[in-house]
């Protein structure tokens, strides 16, 4: 399985938004995240970077 941790950049720092994300789905101008436990979070941000090697997605 290839899940990632989602972070958002705030004031020059990365803040963890959700761990174990395996679904990233655009919802208009937002992004829906779903983790391996079925928890969902709607993020009002844009994707900045996806690094599959680091299992990390960063939003801004």
N, C-alpha and C positions, 0 to 999 in steps of 0.2 A: 504494500500500500504506500501511497505517496502523499502524505498529508504535510501541511506547512503551518508555521506559526505566522499570524498576521500582526503587523505593527503599523502604527501611524506616526509620521514625523510631526512633532510639536516642539516648537522653540529649540530646534536643532537636535532634539533627542528622539529616539525611537521608543514609543510606548506600546506595550503589548495590548492587542485588542482581543485576540482569541487564539487558543492553542488547538492543534489537531484539525485544522481546517482541511476539508477535502472537496468542498463545493464553493466556487466563486462564480456568482451569477450577476450580470448587470441587471439593474432594476431602475430604468430611467437614468437619472443623474446620480444614483446611489449604487452600492454594491452589496448584494446579499451574501453573507458568509454562513456556512453550515459546518459544524465540526463532527467528529466521529461519534459524539454522544447525542446527535440530533438537535443540539442547541443552534439557534439561528440568531444572527445579528445583522442589522441593516446599517451600513457605514456610509456616511455622507462624505465621500472622498473619491479621489482618483488614484488609480494604480501608478505608483512611481517606479517600482522595480519588482521583478519576480526572479528569485534565485532558487532553482530546483536543487542545486548542489548544496545549498545552505538550508533547504527546506523552509524558505522564508519569502513572504510577500510583504512589500512595503507600500503604504498609501501616503498621500499628501493631501 
